[in-house]
Amino acid sequence: MSGRERSESLGPSLRYLRRDFLAQAIEMAQLTHDHPERFEPVRGPFDPADPNFYQFKEAMAYSNASKGYGLSCPRDGLPNCSLVDALDIENLAGQVTLFQSWLWSYPVRMMNQVWNDLDEPEDATFIWICFCCNNVRAAPLPASLSVAPDYCCAAISHTHYWRRCEHRMPCR
């Protein structure tokens, strides 16, 4: 399997999502809030203790504070990889077992509760979530969008759903 194929088949571990993602997202939202000169302006109501994904996306996914900053992307060889590729280096990612549909406007604490309520083994569950798995450095999401564009598999609804992954699921 090539580096690109491996990268495209990865999802963050449920362990990482439950134990680390929330704190990192809140830290990145606070960084966004504290340094408006470095990041796109936050639109709409902003609660740094429970931000939505739009409100920390830049800091967490493609700024110099992101986990993937400076790491080579296995998909295209360019600098700055996706969150899931950085997690793979830390042994916090693996072959996708579940696909999660969701919206970027969801508050991060709600997503964290969904992950905590999921009855799956932490170390054997790897979830495909566009925010973590797409390299948004390559396709940043415009802040003006209310839902993710077609390069993301998010559902256009206010409910999330789970689908078991038996094969790699292309994003497009």
C-alpha positions in Angstrom: 0.0 0.0 0.0 1.4 3.4 -1.0 1.7 6.2 1.5 -1.1 8.0 -0.2 -3.4 4.9 -0.1 -2.6 4.4 3.6 -3.3 8.1 4.4 -6.6 8.0 2.6 -7.7 4.9 4.6 -6.9 6.4 8.1 -9.2 7.7 10.8 -8.4 9.0 14.2 -8.8 6.6 17.0 -11.8 6.8 19.3 -9.3 7.0 22.1 -7.8 10.2 20.7 -11.3 11.7 20.0 -12.5 10.9 23.5 -9.4 11.9 25.5 -7.6 14.6 23.6 -9.6 16.2 20.8 -11.8 18.4 23.0 -9.0 20.0 24.9 -7.0 20.6 21.8 -10.0 22.1 20.0 -10.7 24.4 22.9 -7.0 25.4 23.0 -7.1 26.2 19.3 -10.3 28.2 19.6 -8.8 30.2 22.4 -5.7 30.8 20.2 -8.0 32.0 17.4 -9.9 34.3 19.8 -6.7 35.7 21.4 -4.9 36.4 18.1 -7.4 37.8 15.6 -4.5 39.2 13.6 -3.3 35.6 12.9 -6.6 34.0 12.0 -9.8 34.5 10.0 -12.4 36.5 12.0 -14.7 34.3 14.0 -18.3 34.7 12.7 -21.3 34.6 14.8 -21.6 33.9 18.5 -18.3 32.5 19.9 -18.0 30.5 23.1 -14.3 29.6 23.5 -15.4 26.8 26.0 -17.6 25.2 23.4 -16.7 26.3 19.9 -17.9 24.9 16.7 -15.5 23.5 14.1 -15.5 26.7 12.0 -14.2 28.5 15.0 -11.0 26.5 15.5 -10.5 25.0 12.0 -7.8 27.3 10.9 -5.7 27.1 14.1 -6.1 23.3 14.5 -6.0 22.1 10.9 -3.7 24.3 8.9 -1.9 27.0 10.9 1.6 26.7 12.3 0.0 25.6 15.5 -1.6 22.5 13.9 -0.3 19.0 14.5 0.4 18.5 10.8 2.4 21.7 10.4 5.8 21.1 8.8 5.2 17.4 8.3 5.2 16.0 4.8 1.8 15.0 3.4 1.9 11.4 2.3 -0.8 12.2 -0.3 1.1 14.8 -2.3 4.5 15.2 -0.7 4.0 18.8 0.2 4.6 20.3 3.6 1.8 20.3 6.2 -0.3 17.1 6.4 -3.8 16.4 7.7 -4.5 15.9 11.3 -5.0 12.2 10.8 -1.5 11.8 9.2 0.0 13.6 12.2 -2.0 11.3 14.5 -0.7 8.3 12.6 2.8 9.2 13.5 1.8 9.2 17.1 0.0 5.8 16.7 -3.4 7.5 17.3 -4.9 6.6 13.9 -5.6 3.4 12.0 -7.6 1.8 9.2 -11.1 3.4 9.2 -13.8 1.2 10.8 -16.6 3.8 11.1 -17.8 6.8 9.0 -19.4 9.7 10.9 -21.7 12.2 9.2 -21.9 15.5 10.9 -21.9 19.3 10.4 -19.1 21.9 10.9 -21.5 24.0 12.9 -21.8 21.4 15.6 -20.3 22.5 19.0 -17.2 20.4 19.9 -18.7 19.3 23.3 -21.7 17.8 21.5 -19.3 15.8 19.3 -17.3 14.8 22.3 -20.4 13.5 24.0 -21.4 11.5 20.8 -17.9 9.9 20.8 -18.2 9.1 24.6 -21.6 7.6 24.1 -20.4 5.3 21.2 -20.3 1.7 22.3 -17.1 0.7 20.5 -13.6 -0.3 21.7 -11.4 2.8 21.9 -8.3 1.2 20.6 -9.9 -0.7 17.7 -12.3 2.0 16.4 -11.1 4.5 13.8 -13.5 7.1 12.5 -13.5 8.8 9.2 -14.4 12.5 9.9 -13.7 15.0 7.2 -12.2 17.6 9.5 -9.5 15.1 10.6 -9.0 13.1 7.4 -9.0 15.7 4.7 -5.9 17.9 4.3 -7.6 21.2 4.6 -4.3 22.9 3.8 -5.1 21.7 0.3 -8.7 22.7 0.3 -9.5 25.2 3.1 -13.2 25.6 3.9 -14.4 29.2 3.3 -15.8 30.6 6.6 -18.9 31.9 4.8 -20.2 28.4 4.1 -22.9 27.0 6.4 -22.2 23.4 5.4 -19.1 21.7 4.1 -18.6 21.7 0.3 -18.7 18.5 -1.9 -15.1 17.6 -1.0 -16.4 16.7 2.4 -18.8 13.9 3.2 -20.8 15.7 5.8 -24.5 15.3 5.7 -26.7 18.3 5.2 -28.9 17.7 8.2 -28.9 18.2 11.9 -28.5 14.6 12.8 -25.4 12.5 12.7 -25.2 8.9 11.5 -22.7 6.1 11.6 -21.8 3.7 8.9 -19.5 0.7 9.2 -16.6 0.9 6.7 -15.7 -2.3 5.0 -13.7 -0.6 2.3 -11.9 2.7 2.0 -14.5 5.4 1.3 -13.4 8.0 -1.2 -14.4 11.5 -0.3 -15.6 12.6 -3.7 
